[in-house]
Amino acid sequence: GEFLSSGFKEFPAITQKGNAIYVATIPEKNLLKELLISFGLEKRAKDDLELINFKEFSMLLNPSSEKREIEHDGKHIYLEAYCWKTFNPFQVGQ
């Protein structure tokens, strides 16, 4: 499905791959933009529709280290404890 600029849709499902637990809960849109900007991705954050290009963008909680991590293009970015959320714009409307 296409990314909906009118707002995110939540997917409460939790999946596990090895030691990584993926929590599919969508953060508030402005918070997501702030996160992208903080990662040096200002260009992407300017346009909501460009978020659909973030195929690799997923947040995970590693139970062994209790660290919140975002994977993007092979880079691992650790978040503060208040962000346990991720998004999948490809599932919206499906």
MARNURO-835311 format. One line per 8 residues: their letters; for each residue x, y, z of C-alpha. Coordinates in Angstrom, 3 decimals, padded with zeros to 6 digits. Layout:
<rs>
A) X Y Z ~ ...
</rs>
This chain:
<rs>
GEFLSSGF) 000.000 000.000 000.000 ~ 000.979 003.622 -000.350 ~ 002.154 005.798 002.493 ~ -000.757 007.830 003.850 ~ 000.234 011.445 004.428 ~ -002.951 011.911 006.472 ~ -001.443 009.875 009.295 ~ 000.206 006.666 010.354
KEFPAITQ) -001.564 003.381 010.954 ~ -000.585 001.248 013.923 ~ 000.465 -002.372 013.657 ~ 000.672 -003.776 017.211 ~ 002.193 -007.052 016.031 ~ 005.477 -008.155 017.571 ~ 007.828 -010.416 015.640 ~ 011.074 -011.997 016.737
KGNAIYVA) 014.159 -012.806 014.656 ~ 016.913 -014.379 016.680 ~ 017.581 -012.115 019.660 ~ 015.868 -009.122 018.055 ~ 012.275 -008.253 018.859 ~ 010.588 -006.043 016.266 ~ 007.801 -003.892 017.680 ~ 005.589 -002.690 014.848
TIPEKNLL) 004.033 000.373 016.424 ~ 003.951 003.624 014.505 ~ 005.338 006.739 016.225 ~ 003.641 010.093 015.966 ~ 004.490 011.667 012.619 ~ 006.276 014.777 013.903 ~ 008.370 012.652 016.281 ~ 009.427 010.502 013.360
KELLISFG) 010.501 013.593 011.423 ~ 012.517 014.794 014.402 ~ 014.242 011.418 014.603 ~ 015.100 011.487 010.906 ~ 016.528 014.982 011.237 ~ 018.561 013.950 014.281 ~ 020.045 011.128 012.186 ~ 021.243 013.643 009.586
LEKRAKDD) 018.425 012.776 007.199 ~ 016.945 016.275 006.940 ~ 016.258 015.938 003.219 ~ 014.124 012.854 003.776 ~ 012.232 014.424 006.652 ~ 011.043 017.398 004.601 ~ 008.471 015.419 002.636 ~ 006.241 012.778 004.208
LELINFKE) 005.938 010.923 000.921 ~ 009.690 010.384 000.776 ~ 009.452 008.175 003.864 ~ 008.221 005.371 001.622 ~ 011.809 005.037 000.395 ~ 013.015 003.894 003.827 ~ 012.721 000.173 003.152 ~ 015.447 -000.621 005.663
FSMLLNPS) 014.091 001.682 008.369 ~ 013.105 -000.445 011.351 ~ 013.512 -000.115 015.079 ~ 014.250 -003.109 017.257 ~ 014.656 -003.915 020.904 ~ 017.504 -006.270 021.715 ~ 016.518 -008.091 024.938 ~ 020.122 -008.957 025.780
SEKREIEH) 021.393 -005.378 025.746 ~ 018.151 -003.459 026.376 ~ 019.253 -001.060 023.638 ~ 016.831 000.419 021.135 ~ 018.278 000.363 017.673 ~ 017.374 001.644 014.232 ~ 018.799 -000.050 011.171 ~ 019.096 002.084 008.049
DGKHIYLE) 021.300 001.254 005.066 ~ 023.506 -000.921 007.244 ~ 023.921 001.726 009.922 ~ 022.883 001.019 013.497 ~ 021.462 003.960 015.420 ~ 020.622 003.599 019.104 ~ 017.698 005.543 020.543 ~ 016.734 006.743 023.980
AYCWKTFN) 014.473 004.530 026.069 ~ 011.297 006.491 025.277 ~ 011.372 005.399 021.624 ~ 010.403 001.765 021.253 ~ 008.490 002.308 018.030 ~ 008.919 001.675 014.337 ~ 006.901 002.092 011.168 ~ 006.200 000.179 007.984
PFQVGQ) 004.608 002.472 005.379 ~ 004.456 -000.438 002.934 ~ 001.740 -002.187 004.959 ~ -000.619 000.792 005.110 ~ -003.788 000.064 003.175 ~ -002.958 -003.576 002.564
</rs>
